[in-house]
Amino acid sequence: MDAKDLKAVQWRPSRDVEPGDWVVAAGTGKDPVAIGVVSVRTRTMGRRDYPPATNPNSGFLGITLAEDPAEGGVKVGSVQPGSGAAKAGLKADDIVLSINSKPVPDPETLMSTVARYKPKDVLTLKIKRDGEEQELKATLGARPADLSRGDFQNRLGNELSDRRGGFPAILQHDTVLKPAECGGPLVDLDGKAVGINIARAGRVETYALPSENVLAVLDELKSGKLAPATTDVTKPAKKPDPKQAELEQAVAAAEERLAAAQDRSAAAKKLLRSADEAAEKFGKDNPDLIEARDRAKKVVASSDKGLSEAKAALQKAKDALKEKK
């Protein structure tokens, strides 16, 4: 950027922002891109928390996903007859491990990956069936019209982002932005950034990555590790190593899962503290309070176990990448 005397951004915790507070989508000029209000406070998100969102022009694989988790991938719930998945030989209870060498550790990643391809594109699916891994070739079909009606209504008067899910946490506001206008800061009326606009999700929904999530990766961004590669035009470009790219994606996915596990653990411990405070105030022998504390302790134990598993998975992914390098 050809600019001088730029001021450093000032951050404000997004969790301090309340529904109804004014927010501004900052632009490159003196005037803001848009102004709106916070709709929903910062919250961690899971698959069920996002509204159904599909790109009507994307290819259609023809599967539903099972609700129960699968180690290393996503379990297929059912396969639509005549679909690309059915013709490829995909079956219910198969576990999809990767698509075109990209790991799909969760449903959000699988859906966003498929949404990037168009009808007639051929996907290489790495699956696990009865404990054995194999590869299938699936040709995507056109998305059935009836599957896109809800999304069509959501798009009325709007241009929506192709990706509108799979973020670890979001701050939701009603500022009207175009997808191309996302990527800039969302600020309060004092000019302090509370997040980075990431997606136009619906008629009255825009998502911002909370400032806490942004600050967590700033050091890595400043380190240059994520900078775009430069190519010497006098030399042939080095062919990327698909295995290394796969491992790097696995590390990124593990880091996202760890961040979500840390949020769950913090929330569980806050719940337990509230139960302890209530017991101190109203009597430790109260049977209702004893039951509430016991439930809170179980939630903490479960969240701590999930946090430990997420840390171990991240370390395993990092070790595999380090060994490859």
Secondary structure as UniProt FT lines:
FT   HELIX           14..16
FT   TURN            19..20
FT   STRAND          22..25
FT   STRAND          34..44
FT   HELIX           47..49
FT   TURN            56..57
FT   STRAND          59..60
FT   STRAND          63..65
FT   TURN            71..72
FT   STRAND          73..79
FT   TURN            81..82
FT   HELIX           84..88
FT   TURN            92..93
FT   STRAND          95..99
FT   TURN            100..101
FT   STRAND          102..103
FT   HELIX           107..114
FT   TURN            115..116
FT   TURN            119..120
FT   STRAND          122..129
FT   TURN            130..131
FT   STRAND          132..139
FT   STRAND          141..142
FT   HELIX           145..148
FT   HELIX           149..155
FT   TURN            156..157
FT   STRAND          169..173
FT   HELIX           179..181
FT   TURN            182..183
FT   STRAND          185..187
FT   TURN            189..190
FT   STRAND          193..202
FT   TURN            203..204
FT   STRAND          205..210
FT   HELIX           211..222
FT   TURN            223..226
FT   TURN            233..234
FT   HELIX           242..282
FT   TURN            284..285
FT   HELIX           287..324
//
